[in-house]
Amino acid sequence: MLKRNSNITFYVLVGYIFISFAWWVLLLIRINNQSFEEKRDLLRLSFAQKYPDEIFESSAEVRALESERHRKVYMIAGEGTVFLVILIVMTFMMSRSLRREVNLLQQQKNFLLSITHELRSPIASSKIAMQTLLKHRALDQNKFEGLLLNSISDMDRLTMLVENLLLAAKIEDHTFRIGYGACNMSDMVEHVVKKIKDTSGAERKFQLNLSKDVMVLGDRSGLTSVITNLVENAVKYSADGAIVNVTLNEEKDKVVLRIADNGPGIPDHEKKKIFQKFYRIGEEETRRTKGTGLGLYIVEKILTLHMGRVSVKNNVPLGSVFEVELPCMK
């Protein structure tokens, strides 16, 4: 609603400016023609006393007036064209700036809604677990451990959320610095998948196809964040019991990590947008999946710092494949 109202107001004002500009151009041309006619009439009166009309029409004075009129018309047209080009450029720049401001406001709204959802669920779940433990101190060992594990899982979600927020802030402020060291991507991927599998429950299944000792040069913490965000994203959009396929190998001079899910997939027109900060597919108020829209933004930025790239493709027959490319360690 805000975006539509802002656009209507902006384009109404722009339309008024263009109409006013056209009116002033026509008015200047009209004034120039009137001035020419008045000068021509005065000149005719002075000529009528000495020469016939035939001589007047072909006189140098009339030709000079005609030349002056044409010169002023060309001047109005030239200056009007320059002003029109400037007006069009400024309109385009202002329109783009307005769209950015409106999108920023929408992103901030989406972020507040998503962060509220992300915080409310684990806090409420942990509170219920703690209250249950206080009221029923004689719980059997399995239920006791189950409540504690659920609380730990909720705390892990909050920790990941806070880390993503801090990391996104550092990236935005250009204060994030990567440290370069030898990283065993095979071990890192296996460790991340095991951790997510333990916390997500038995309904999540993974199929790993990892080449051994695939090495890259980079920041272990940053690359772990990349792997974690992509695997959690695949888990989030996969149905219970669906298999998440993770492959890692070397192809020529690149390390390629592919994470495939069997979720609803991503429309083609959304594929570039999903790496924008706070961007998420669908309406925030009706979206069922969890998230803040920071994960893929962080993934893209960290990989750029590592001279790598990330892309998304359609999985067959259903879902998405996120493909990460990094330079091989030499």
Salt bridges, closest charged atoms under 4 A:
GLU57 OE1 - ARG40 NH2 2.57
GLU57 OE2 - ARG44 NH2 3.29
GLU66 OE1 - ARG69 NH2 3.14
GLU66 OE1 - HIS70 NE2 3.91
GLU68 OE2 - LYS39 NZ 3.54
GLU68 OE2 - LYS72 NZ 3.35
GLU118 OE1 - ARG157 NH2 3.97
GLU172 OE1 - LYS277 NZ 3.62
ASP198 OD2 - LYS194 NZ 3.24
ASP240 OD1 - ARG204 NH2 3.47
GLU251 OE2 - ARG258 NH1 3.02
ASP268 OD1 - LYS271 NZ 2.73
GLU270 OE2 - HIS269 NE2 3.52
GLU284 OE2 - ARG280 NH1 3.00
GLU284 OE1 - ARG287 NH1 2.48
GLU285 OE2 - LYS109 NZ 3.36
GLU323 OE1 - ARG258 NE 2.67
GLU323 OE1 - LYS313 NZ 3.45
GLU325 OE1 - LYS254 NZ 3.22
GLU325 OE2 - ARG309 NH1 3.52
